[in-house]
Amino acid sequence: MSGSSNSAVTRRAFVVTAAAATGTAALAGPLAATASAASFGWSDDGSNYVVDTGASLVFKVSKTNGDLTSLVYKGTEYQGYGGKNSHVESGLGTSTVTLAQSGSTILISVAYGTLRHYYAARSGENNIYLWTNKADSSVTATRYIVRVKAGLFLNDEPDSYTYTTSTVEASDVFAKSDGQTRSKHYSRHRVIDYDYIGWTTGSVGLWIVRSNHEKASGGPFYRSLLRHQSADGGGLYEILYYGENQTEAERFGLQGPYVIAFTDGGAPSSSLYHGTLTTPWADSLGISGYVADGGRGRVAGVGISGRDTAYTYTVGLANSAAQYWGTARASDGWFSVSRILPGAYTLTVYKGELAVYSTQVTVSAGATTTLNTITVPSSNDPSNASAIWRIGNWDGTPSGFKNADLMTYAHPSDVRASSWTGNVVIGSGSETSAFPCYLWKDVNGGLLVYFRLTAAQAAAAHTLRIGVTTAYANGRPQITVNGNWTSAIPSPPTQPSTRSLTVGSYRGNNYTFSYSVPATAWLTDTSQYNVLKIDIVSGSGTTGYLSAGTAIDAIDLLA
């Protein structure tokens, strides 16, 4: 939704007394006010609820639409760029906005159709706690945007800076005059990689501390908008559901808390992080969909055997209602995932980002589900298969391939990218670094791989495998060997339907294409190079970097 409304609020969950004029609200019944800091409290300026946290933060929430309209820290206004407020999605429009105080906590509730959103302040803290409960798809995405005035922070994430007006793609990927590209999409980070994002001047820090994303979609390796700056200000995001490059259906329900936190320049307190934040003070606030820690469970694993210790292993749990994850200990694979909603889950073990094991677990409230050592079968890791040659390694990512690192924070057309064309010779020592991480029908299709076979190898049929991590517009590889044998066109696997390769994400659904190449396809002269040609085929896509394409995980020829 976009826009805002000036219609009057229809309900207030408080009884105003003279105390409101002095910044402290008195409430009737069990919500009697107590303030532990002299200035802690709230007032009503006619258009907004004004909350003083009793520390150095005063903020305002519109009584009309639930927008955050002011964010003053130590006397400086930080809210607002381009004349816009901070809000859910792009603004909810006319909403029912209410306020209640319970002791040292003030809660502002926003009701917009079936969506509920909450702001909470705690006495003496420079934090705003937020929850968002989305019950259905009536609001198209779920994100919160903190909009920050221009000039207050230096830009320390230049790849997200969108100050140029020269567009490369759509209206959200830009080009500088020096050929470098910029977009708010280029975050570099997967969800699992960060606890908070924001900016600091050295004396003031403004951050969003992310939630546990239990009602988000996409798993631990999902990438989405985090922050950006432009000529008229900056944006900090908590993305709970964003339709771009999604691998899962949208989940509904209460998400949070996530936290807007001010500091004296340093990182936000680790006590606010999703793994350590406890909120027993919120248990009785009446937040829709809220489940206290006592109503949640835990899954713990003794260890994981059969691991490749060169890689980090992640354990994920997911069902249609929630998702969670944790990192397995490097020494033995021990893991623990806490604060899980009760239910049956698929537990998946990832080597890097490649799923190598799955099982079912049930989580009960107030209990720990303990798993004995998980053994990953050798056959579940494609790296264990004996290969004549291999380009890259099977880890569910394009890591190590040409331009792979750059593609999480730049457009493929960026001047910093190495040429997307160029052929590869097995045995050169640069097979992986010379092979492009992405292949497109209209950019570098028809790439050639040269390799020799021994007489014994050339006398046998072999399986060639190409692993991909995502695809755009149903792009998939078709191979030709020595110009005399061509594979069938494979069926496209299920992949996200939106942009991916051009907006900083290689993450989709890992898939392996297998091609049975007959012995008659190989050259019998062992001094000659066999030539593998890889074309990207599809009836979809447009041109250039928006033609059909795919991201590469690994390629090998099995013995």
N, C-alpha and C positions, 0 to 999 in steps of 0.2 A: 504494500500500500504506500502511497505517497500523499504529501499534503498535510494540512492540519485544519482544525475547525475551531470556531470561537463559541460554539454552543455551550450553555451552562452545564456544569457538573450536576448530576441528579442525586448524588448521595454522599454524605460524609460520615465516616465511622468515628466520630469524636463529639464531645460536648465542649464547646468553646467557653472558657472563663476568662477572667481578666489576666490570668497567667499567660495566655497566648500572646498578648501584646508585649510581654517582656521576654519572650523567647522560650517559655516553658509551658507545656500544655498540661492541663488537669483533665483526667479522664474519669468517667463514671465507672462504678463497679470494680471488677477484678483488674482492670488495666490502670489502676491508679499510678500517677507519674512519680518517679523518683529520679533525680539527676545526680550523677556522681561527679560531674564537672560543672563549674559555676555557670558556664554559658551554654551547656548542652540543652537542646530543646528545639522547638519549632515555632513558626509563626505563619500567618496567612497574609500575603500582600495583595490579595484580591484576585490575582491571576495565577499565583504559584503557591505551593507549600515551600517554605524556606526552612531548611534544616541546618542548624549549627551543631557540629559534632562535639563541640567543647574542646577541640584541639586547634588546628589551624585551617580547617576546611568548613566552608559554608556552601551549600548547593541548593538549587531550586528545581522543583518539578512542576510542570504545567498541570493545572487542575483540569484543563480541557482535553489534552491528548496524551499526557504522561511523558512528554518529552523532558529531557534534562536540559533546562534553559540557562542555567548558570552554574559555574564550577569555579569558585574562588578559593585559592589557597594562599595563605599569608598575604591577603589583600590584592592579589593579582587574579584577574579573570582569565581563565584558560579556555572556557567553552566557546565554540562557534567558529566555523569558517564558512565563507560563502553565504552568510545569512541563514545558515541551517543550525538546528539544534542537534543534540545527541539523542539517539532513540533506537528502538527496535526497528529492524528492517530500514525503510526510508521514512518512517513516521507512520503512526497508526491511525491518525485521524481521531474523530470524536470518540472519547472513551469515558468510562466512569472511573474517577480517580478518588481514592479515599486514603485517610491517614489514621494510624493508631499508634499509641506509645505504650510500651510495656516495660516499666522500670527503665533500664539503661539502653533500651532499644526502641528506635522509631522505625515503623514499617509503612511505606507508601505502596498501595496496591493499585494496579491499573487493569481495568477490564475492558477488552475490546472484542466484541463478539465472543467467540469461544476461547480466545487467547487471554492469558493472565500473565502480568509482568509485575515484578516487585523490586523496590529499592529499600535497603535497610541501612541504618546508621547506628553505630555503637558509640556510647559516650567515651570521649577521650581518644578516638581513633580517627586517622586521616584516610579512612577507607569508606567506600560505598559497596555494599554487597548486593548482587543482582541475581534474580532468578527469572526464568522465562518458561512458561508452561504453554506449549502449543498443542492443542487437542486434535487438530485436523489441518488440512491443506488450505484453509481459507485465507491464510497469510502465506504468500508464495515462498518465502525463504525464512530462515531464522538466523538472524545475526543482530548484534548490537554494535553500533558505531559511536565511538567517542570522537566528536569533532573538535579539533583543537585549533585555536587562533594561529595565524601565520606569525612567524618571526620569534616565537618563544623558545623553540628548540632548534639546534643545528640538525641537519639531516645526516644521520650516521648510517642510513641504509639507502645509499644512492640509487641502487637498482630499482627501487620502488618509486623513485621520484618522477612525477608526471608533469613537470612544468612546461614542457614543450608542446606545441600545438600540432606538430607534424605526426600524423598517425600512420602506423604500419599496418594495423589490422583492426577492424571494427572501430570502436571509438574508445578503446581502453588499452591499446598498446602503442607506444609513442617512440619516435626516433629523434635523437639529438643530432645536431649538425655534424658531429664527429662520427656518426654512424652507430653509436651505442644506443641500445633500446631500453625503454623504461615501461613499467606497468605496475599497478597495484597488485597484480596477480603474482609478482615475482618475489615470493617470501623466503625462498631457500629452505625453509624448515618444514618438516613433517610434524604432525601433532605430537608425536612421541618425543620430539627433539626439544621442546621448550615448555617452561612453566609460566612464563610471562613475556610480554612484549611492551615496548614503550620507548621513551626518550629520557635523557637526563642532560642537564646543563652542568652538572658537577655539584650544584647547590640545590637543585630541585629536580626530582624525578617524577614522571607521570607514567603509570603502567596499567595495563590490564593483565591480571593474573587469571589464567584460564581455568575453567571448570574441569571436571573429569570427563566431560563429553559422553556421558553414559547414554544420553538420548540423541547424540549426534549420529552421523552415518559416514562410513568410509574406513573405519578402523584406525589403527595406530599410525599408519603410514600416509594418511591422507594429507594433501597440501591444499591450502586455500589462502584467501586474503588474510594478512595480519596487520599491516600498517602501510601507510603511504603519506607522502607529502607532496604538495603542489603549491602553486603560487599563492593560493588563497588560504592555505592552512594544511592541517594534517588529519589523518584518520587512524584510529586504533580499532581493531575489530575483534570480537568474539564471534566466530562463525560456528553455528550449531547445525545448520543445514544450508548448504549452498549447492544449487543444482548442477554446477559445472563439474564434469569428470567424476560423477558419482558412480560407485560400484554397488551401492546398496539402496534399497528403498528407504524413504524417509521414516524416521522413528518419531513418535509423538510422546508427550509427557513433560514433566518438570525437569528442566536443566539448570544446574547451578549448585552452589553459588559460584559465580565468577566475580571478580573484585576490581573496581577502579581504585587504585592506590596511589597516594602521593607520598614521597619520601624527601629527605633532605639531600637527595642526589644519588644515593645508593640504590641497590636493588631492593625490591619489596621484600618484606620479611618472609623467610621460608615457612613460617607458620601459616601463611596464606595459601601455600601451594596445594594443589588438588590432592596430593598424597598425604598431607599432614594436617590440613585444615579441618578442624572440628567445630561444629556449630550447635552445641546443645542449647544455646540461648535461643535458637530459632525453632526448636522442637514444638513449642506451644503457640507459635504465632499464627497458625491457621493458614499457612501457605498451601495452596491447592496442589495436591500431588506429592507433598513433602513426605519422605520416609526417613525417620531418624536412624541413627547407627544401630540401635537395638533391633530394628526391623530388617537388617541386612546381614549377609553372610560373607564367608571368605573361602577361597580355594587355595590350597598350598600343595606344592609338589616336592617330593623328596629329592628329585633330580631328574636329569635328562641324559641318557647315554646314547651313543651313536652320533654324537655331535662332531662337527668340524670346528675345532677350537679357534680357527682363524676368523670365525664369524660370531657376531652377537645373535643370540637366540631370544625371540620374543614369544610370550604365551598370550594368546588372545582368547577372550570368551565373547560369544555373541549369540543373540537370538533376535527375533523380530522387535523386541521391546527395548533392548539395552545392549551395550557393548562395554568391554573392559579389557585391560591388558597390563602386563608387567614384564620386566626384563629378567631373564634367567641369569643366575649367578655364573660368572665365567668359569669358576673353578670346577663346578659340579652340576650346574643346571638347576639348582634349587630355585624355586620361585614362590611368590605369594601375591595374591591379588585380593584386595579387601574391599569392603563396603559395596557388595554386590547385591542387587535386588534379588529376592528369591525367584527361583525358576529353573528350567532346564536349558542348558547352554551347549553349543558346540565349542569345544576347546581345540584351538589350533596352535601348533608349534611352528614358528617361522625361523628358518635359517636366513639371516638377512631379512628379505621380504618374501621369500619363497616358502609356501606352506609345504611342510615335509611330514606332518603327522596331524591326525585329528581324532577326537573321541568325544563322547557325550558325558557331561557332568550335571549334577543337580545341586543347587544351592538352596539352603534353608536359612531362615531368619535366625540370627543369634548363634549360628553353628559354623564350624570349619569343615569343609570337605577336603580330606587329606588323600592325596594320590601317591601310590608307590612310584618308584622310579619308572619314568617313561622311556621306552627303548624305541628309537627311530630306526625302522628297518633300513638296511643299507640300500635296498632298491628304491626307497622313497626319495633319496637324494640323487638326482641325475648326474651329479659330479662323480659318483662312484662307478659309473659305467666305464668300461675300458674303451678308449677312443684312439683312433689313428691320429687325429688332430682335433684341437678344440680352440675356439676363439672366445675369450671371456670365460667367466665361470658362472655356474648356476646358483644365483643368489636372489633372483627375483627383481634385479635392478640392472640398468645399463652401465653400472660403475666400471670404469676402466676404458670404456669405448670412447672414441673421438668425440669431443664436445659434451660429454655426459655431464660433467660438473657444471658447466656454463648454462645448460638448459634449465636448471632450476631457478635461474635468475636473469634470463635473457631470452629474447626471441631468436629463432634460428637464423634470421637475416642479420643478426648483430655482427658488426665489424670484427668483434673479438673471436668469432667462430672460425675454426679452421675450415678449409674447403670441404663441403659435404660430398664431393666426388673423389675418385681415386680408388684404385684397385688394391687388393691385398694378396701378399705372397706368404704361404705357410712356410715356416722355417726362417723367415726374415728377422724374427725376434721382436717385431713391432706389429704382429697380427692384430692384437686387440686395440692398441692405441691408434692404429691406422684405419680401423673399421668404424664407420660412423654409427653413433648410438641410435639414430633414427634413419629410416629409409622411407622415401616418398615416391609415389608413382611419377610425379612430375618434376622431381628435383634430382634424385640420384638412383632411380630405378635402373636395373641392368648392371648393378655392381658385380665385379668379377673377383673370384677367389681362385688363386693358382696353387696347385699342390701336386706332389708326386706320390705315386704308390709303388710298392714293391711288386714283384711279379706275383707273389702269393696273394697280396691284397687285391691286385687287379683281376685276379681270377675268380673272385667271389662277389656276391651281392653284398651291399652294405646299407645300413640305415643312416640317413642324414637327418639331424634334428635342428630345428630353429626354435628357440624359446623367445617369446615376446612378453612384454609387460603391459602393454596397452596397444590400442590401435585407434586411428581416426578414420571415419567414413568407410568402415569395413575393409580397410587395407590389410592384405595378407600376402605372404610370399609364395610365389610360384618359382620353381627352379628348373634350370636347363643344364645338362651336363655334356660338355664337349660338343655342343651344338647338335647332338644327335639323339638325345633323350630328354623329353620334357615331362614334368610331372603334371598330374591333373590339377586343376584349380581347387584348392581346399575350401571347404565351407568356412565362413567367418565365425570365430568364437564370439560369445557375448562380451561386448565391451561398452563403455560409456558412449553415449550418443552425442556428447558435446565436445567442444575443443579440449585438447589435452596437451599435445606436443608443443603448441605455440604459447601456452599460458603457464609454463613452469612446472608441468607435472607429467611424469612418465608412468604414474601409477594407475593401473586399471586392473584387469583380471589376468594373472599370469597364465600363459597357455603355451603348450609345446606342439609344434607342427612336426610330424614324422613323415619321411619320404623313403620308400623302399626303392633303392636304385639297383637295377639289375647289373650283373657282371658285364653284360654286353655294352654298357654305357662307358666303361673305363678304357683308357688307352693302354695298350699292351706294351708299348715302348716305355720302359721305366725311366728313360732319360728325359722324357717329355713331361711337361706340366699338364695335368688335367685342369679343365677350366669349369668352375661352377658359376653360373650366372643366376643372380637373384633379382627377380622382378616383383614389384608390388602391383597387385591386381585388385580392381574393384570397379563397380559401376557407379560408385558414389564419389563425393568430393568435388572440389572445383579445380583450381590451379595453384601452382607454386607450393607454398608451405601449408596450404589448405587443401591440397590434393590428398587422396587417400594415402595414409602412412602408418607406420608401426614403429614401436620402440623395441630394441633388441636386448635380450637377457644373455643368451649364449648360443653358439652354433658349434656343432661337432659332427664328425663322421665316425660312427662307431666301428670298432674292430669286428 
